[in-house]
Amino acid sequence: MPQYQAVKGTRDIFPEEAARWKYVEGVVDALASLYGFSEIRIPVFEYTELFQRGIGSTTDIVGKEMFTFLPDPNGRSLTLRPEMTAGVMRAVLQNNLLASAPVHKLYYIGELFRKERPQAGRQRQFSQFGAELLGVSSAAAVAEVITLMMEVFRSLGLHGLKLRLNSLGDTDDRLRYRVALQDYFSPFADILDEASKERLEKNPLRILDSKNPALQELIAGAPKLYDYLNEVSVHDFEKVLSYLRQRNIAFDIDYRLVRGLDYYCNTAFEVTSSELGAQDAIGGGGRYDGLARELGSSADVPAVGFAVGMERLLMTMEKQGLFEAIAPQSPLVYVVVQQQELADHALQMVYRLRNAAIKTEIDLAARSMKAQMREANRTKASYALFVGATEFATGLYSLKNLATSEQTMLSLEAVLELLRELPAREPLKL
């Protein structure tokens, strides 16, 4: 057993798996660009109060899951980011981006940190990709964000996912609903678990998000938020659903859906996969028009976004057999050195090949020719290019097709020309 181990709740990602990550990230990058979203990168830690105010002090994230540090030299507490939206909004407000353009479409791929119990698909250091549309949160904007998210899933080949939606209404809607929930749950306070008892006073909507099996029947009988929506909220939600129907995006309306962050309003949504067991959420999001004011802005900023857990997404893709064609790209050529005194000459040839954008490998450990050929086969190289005394003397090098064993003698320039003319390798498609 080595002296040092990875910290509990973290994991190492090796090349074969990293190729899968890069593939997914490439699809996200391409589709985000197609939809007009530009990448943003923000710090991995922020002042703790950003998350306390932005996410909500009654959420499990703030109450139980944040990695918070001793104060900085100025006496302010710091926290590793447990989610991205509050940090993105902070960056936009701090840098006054909305003054230069009324709408900003941003996306990210980044690491986050929560003190959760480590389990499959849920680590203490984890990754998400997501998008935030700031400056507008109309039904069309909500539908655009949902469409982008679902198009990522479709492009990756995922199937069997379920999109669920609900409307959380505006502030007045939720205030009326809050009273209704307190009236409903209060007579059952004795059977509520401790977390739900605390939520009953502070934020009864959070009780609807409880995963306690003993409370599910009680929760199922609770009033529906939809019945407390005003006419504008209902019309806005119905318009979102209309856009999704026009785009043939299947969905279910789930009147119990309450996202785990306090800043959501109006349309909220979640995508689940049956491949993930009890913790089946793969991503979700919604509108958060009031977040900017919570963070100190003098006015609300209309906004809508989503986030998808990379680990859960990758786990679902693996279970659906979508990674069979994805692996680190093999070298096109493996240069085999027959006499080590020619190693420097061979290295110069490798430089020439790579400079011509030809993926090339060479043994750097001065191993035998037999060992080099084993390595060429292990890396699944397409060709072996032999460098020996005869080749050095004549300037003609033996190029062997490792699939057909066909071998030919060519000058280096001819080798370069031949390999350049090979059809470009298509990006892997599912």
Rosetta blueprint (number, residue, H / E / L):
1 M L
2 P L
3 Q L
4 Y L
5 Q L
6 A L
7 V L
8 K L
9 G L
10 T L
11 R L
12 D L
13 I L
14 F L
15 P H
16 E H
17 E H
18 A H
19 A H
20 R H
21 W H
22 K H
23 Y H
24 V H
25 E H
26 G H
27 V H
28 V H
29 D H
30 A H
31 L H
32 A H
33 S H
34 L H
35 Y L
36 G L
37 F L
38 S E
39 E E
40 I L
41 R L
42 I L
43 P L
44 V L
45 F E
46 E E
47 Y E
48 T H
49 E H
50 L H
51 F H
52 Q H
53 R H
54 G H
55 I H
56 G L
57 S L
58 T L
59 T L
60 D H
61 I H
62 V H
63 G H
64 K H
65 E H
66 M L
67 F L
68 T E
69 F E
70 L L
71 P L
72 D L
73 P L
74 N L
75 G L
76 R L
77 S L
78 L E
79 T E
80 L E
81 R L
82 P L
83 E L
84 M L
85 T H
86 A H
87 G H
88 V H
89 M H
90 R H
91 A H
92 V H
93 L H
94 Q H
95 N L
96 N L
97 L H
98 L H
99 A H
100 S L
101 A L
102 P L
103 V L
104 H E
105 K E
106 L E
107 Y E
108 Y E
109 I E
110 G E
111 E E
112 L E
113 F E
114 R L
115 K L
116 E L
117 R L
118 P L
119 Q E
120 A L
121 G L
122 R E
123 Q L
124 R L
125 Q E
126 F E
127 S E
128 Q E
129 F E
130 G E
131 A E
132 E E
133 L E
134 L E
135 G L
136 V L
137 S L
138 S L
139 A H
140 A H
141 A H
142 V H
143 A H
144 E H
145 V H
146 I H
147 T H
148 L H
149 M H
150 M H
151 E H
152 V H
153 F H
154 R H
155 S H
156 L L
157 G L
158 L L
159 H L
160 G L
161 L E
162 K E
163 L E
164 R E
165 L E
166 N E
167 S E
168 L L
169 G L
170 D L
171 T H
172 D H
173 D H
174 R H
175 L H
176 R H
177 Y H
178 R H
179 V H
180 A H
181 L H
182 Q H
183 D H
184 Y H
185 F H
186 S H
187 P H
188 F H
189 A H
190 D H
191 I H
192 L L
193 D L
194 E H
195 A H
196 S H
197 K H
198 E H
199 R H
200 L H
201 E H
202 K H
203 N L
204 P H
205 L H
206 R H
207 I H
208 L H
209 D H
210 S L
211 K L
212 N L
213 P H
214 A H
215 L H
216 Q H
217 E H
218 L H
219 I H
220 A H
221 G L
222 A L
223 P L
224 K L
225 L H
226 Y H
227 D H
228 Y H
229 L L
230 N L
231 E H
232 V H
233 S H
234 V H
235 H H
236 D H
237 F H
238 E H
239 K H
240 V H
241 L H
242 S H
243 Y H
244 L H
245 R H
246 Q H
247 R L
248 N L
249 I L
250 A L
251 F L
252 D E
253 I E
254 D L
255 Y L
256 R L
257 L L
258 V L
259 R L
260 G L
261 L L
262 D L
263 Y L
264 Y L
265 C E
266 N E
267 T E
268 A E
269 F E
270 E E
271 V E
272 T E
273 S E
274 S H
275 E H
276 L H
277 G L
278 A L
279 Q L
280 D L
281 A E
282 I E
283 G E
284 G E
285 G E
286 G E
287 R E
288 Y L
289 D L
290 G L
291 L H
292 A H
293 R H
294 E H
295 L L
296 G L
297 S L
298 S L
299 A L
300 D L
301 V L
302 P L
303 A E
304 V E
305 G E
306 F E
307 A E
308 V E
309 G E
310 M H
311 E H
312 R H
313 L H
314 L H
315 M H
316 T H
317 M H
318 E H
319 K H
320 Q L
321 G L
322 L L
323 F L
324 E L
325 A L
326 I L
327 A L
328 P L
329 Q L
330 S L
331 P L
332 L L
333 V E
334 Y E
335 V E
336 V E
337 V E
338 Q L
339 Q L
340 Q H
341 E H
342 L H
343 A H
344 D H
345 H H
346 A H
347 L H
348 Q H
349 M H
350 V H
351 Y H
352 R H
353 L H
354 R H
355 N H
356 A L
357 A L
358 I L
359 K L
360 T E
361 E E
362 I E
363 D L
364 L L
365 A L
366 A L
367 R L
368 S L
369 M H
370 K H
371 A H
372 Q H
373 M H
374 R H
375 E H
376 A H
377 N H
378 R H
379 T L
380 K L
381 A L
382 S L
383 Y E
384 A E
385 L E
386 F E
387 V E
388 G L
389 A H
390 T H
391 E H
392 F H
393 A H
394 T H
395 G L
396 L E
397 Y E
398 S E
399 L E
400 K E
401 N E
402 L L
403 A L
404 T L
405 S L
406 E L
407 Q E
408 T E
409 M E
410 L E
411 S E
412 L H
413 E H
414 A H
415 V H
416 L H
417 E H
418 L H
419 L H
420 R H
421 E H
422 L L
423 P L
424 A L
425 R L
426 E L
427 P L
428 L L
429 K L
430 L L
